[in-house]
């Protein structure tokens, strides 16, 4: 499924602008930007032909237990680069 171009003020457009500038985002960081359905927006961006990848990172929660989470970035040279 292809999606129309994203507007700059849409959630997908905001995410894409950050990633296209060389930035990365996690689900938590997206929530702090007011983006609640982050993985759905990543799906839309990928469906539009952008090569978004996820690298798993490890941290510790408030109880000292290890947790894993994904950090998303855009690969340069994708179909829209």
C-alpha positions in Angstrom: 0.0 0.0 0.0 1.4 3.4 -1.0 0.6 6.5 1.0 0.4 10.1 -0.3 3.3 12.4 0.4 3.5 13.4 4.1 2.9 17.0 5.2 5.4 18.5 7.5 2.9 18.9 10.3 1.7 15.3 10.1 3.2 12.7 12.6 4.7 10.7 9.7 6.1 13.9 8.2 7.6 15.0 11.5 9.3 11.5 12.0 10.5 11.5 8.4 12.0 15.0 8.8 14.0 13.9 11.9 15.2 10.7 10.2 16.1 12.4 6.9 18.2 14.9 8.8 20.3 12.0 10.1 18.5 11.7 13.5 17.2 8.6 15.2 14.0 8.0 17.2 12.8 5.5 19.8 9.2 4.8 20.7 9.7 6.7 24.0 11.2 9.8 22.2 8.3 9.8 19.8 5.9 9.7 22.7 7.6 12.8 24.1 6.9 14.5 20.8 3.2 13.6 21.1 3.3 10.7 18.7 1.4 7.8 20.3 1.2 5.3 17.4 4.9 5.4 16.5 5.1 1.9 14.9 2.1 2.6 12.7 3.8 5.8 11.5 7.0 3.9 10.8 4.9 1.4 8.8 3.4 4.2 6.7 6.9 5.7 6.0 8.2 2.3 5.0 5.1 1.7 2.8 5.9 5.0 1.0 9.2 3.5 0.0 11.6 4.8 2.6 14.2 2.4 4.0 13.8 2.7 7.8 15.8 0.3 9.9 15.6 -0.6 13.6 18.6 -1.3 15.7 17.9 -3.0 19.1 19.6 -1.4 22.1 19.8 -2.5 25.7 19.3 -0.4 28.8 18.2 -0.9 32.4 14.8 -0.1 33.8 14.1 1.5 37.2 14.6 -1.8 38.9 18.0 -2.4 37.4 16.7 -5.1 35.0 17.9 -5.2 31.4 15.4 -4.1 28.8 15.6 -3.9 25.0 14.2 -1.2 22.7 14.4 -0.2 19.1 16.1 2.9 17.7 14.9 3.8 14.2 16.9 5.5 11.5 16.8 6.1 7.8 19.2 4.5 5.4 20.6 7.0 2.9 20.3 5.9 -0.7 16.9 4.3 -0.3 14.2 4.6 -2.9 13.4 8.2 -2.0 17.0 9.4 -1.3 
